[in-house]
């Protein structure tokens, strides 16, 4: 029978601290995206690209991923409530905030 790894109290404490910090960051991002705190309304959302015929400026990539079953309805509820059901736009906003508002593919790159 394989031995179970027993975590030390210090490592458990560190894991809990990391989990709490991550949870707080996710909650902060959700509040920013919903416009409830922190940012002015003019810059609370990433800019939208210009439409060129049937397409938009910039490059779009497709992803396929799995998310936790409790997060899934929250994502789609947020998309429906705040972004007219557009899950792609919802993810753009969340990721743009998470990565500290980088330039998007249709914007000129900024040097820091």
N, C-alpha and C positions, 0 to 999 in steps of 0.2 A: 504494500500500500504506500503511495507517495506521501511524503511529509508535506504538511501545509506550511507555507511561509507565514510566519508571525511577524507583523509589522510592529516596530517600536513605537512608543507614544510620540516621540519626536517626529517620525516620518508620517504618522497619522495626522498629527497637528499641522505639518507642512502641507499635506494633501488637502486638508480641510481649508486652510488659509487660501490655497490656490483656487479651490472650488468656489469659495466665497467671493474672492476677487473676480473670477470669471463671471459669476452670476451677477455681481454688481455692474460689471462692464456691459453685459448683455442688457440688463435693465436700463442702464444709462443710454445705450444706443437706441433702444426701443422708444424711450421717452423723447430723445432728440428727433428721431424719425417722425414720431407722432406730433412734433412741434410743441410739446408740453414744457420744455425747459431749455435753457442754455443758449440757443442761437436765435438770431433775428429771422424774421420770416423770409427776407430777401435771399439769405444764403443758407437756409435750412435744408435745401434740396440741391442735388447736383444739377447743372444745367442740362437742358435737352439739346440734342443735335439738330441741325437744320435738316429739313426733308429735301432730298434730291430725287424728284420723280416719285417712284414708289418706295424708294429706300431712304435711309438716313445717312448723314455723314458719319464717318468713324467706322470702326471695326467691331463686329459683334461675334461672340463665341458661344457655342452651345455647350451646356454642361448637363450631365446626368448624375444625380447624387441621391443618397438616402439620408433622411433626417429622422430624428426621433419622433415617435408617434404623437407626443404631446406638443411638439413644436409645429408640426405640420398644419393643424387647424389654425394656430395662431398666425402663421405666415399668410395663409389664405384669407383669414379674417382681416388682417392688416391690409392686404392687397385690395380686398373688396371695399373696405371702409375708407382707406386713405388714397388709393391709387386706381380707382375705377376697375378693380379686378386684375390689374396688370402686375403679375407676379415678377416679371422681368424687371420692371421699374422698381418694385419694392426691394428686390435683391440688390439692384444698382445702388439704391439709397443706403441700405444697410452696409454694404461693402465699402462704399465711398466714405461713409463716416468711420467705419472700423479702421480703414487704412489712412486715416487723417487727411481726407479730401485731396487725393492726388489728381493731377491733370487726367482728363479722359482722352480716349483715342482721337476724338475730333477737335481737341483743344491743343494749342501750342504747348509744348513741354516747358515746364518752368524749372529753373535751376535753383537749387537751395544752397 
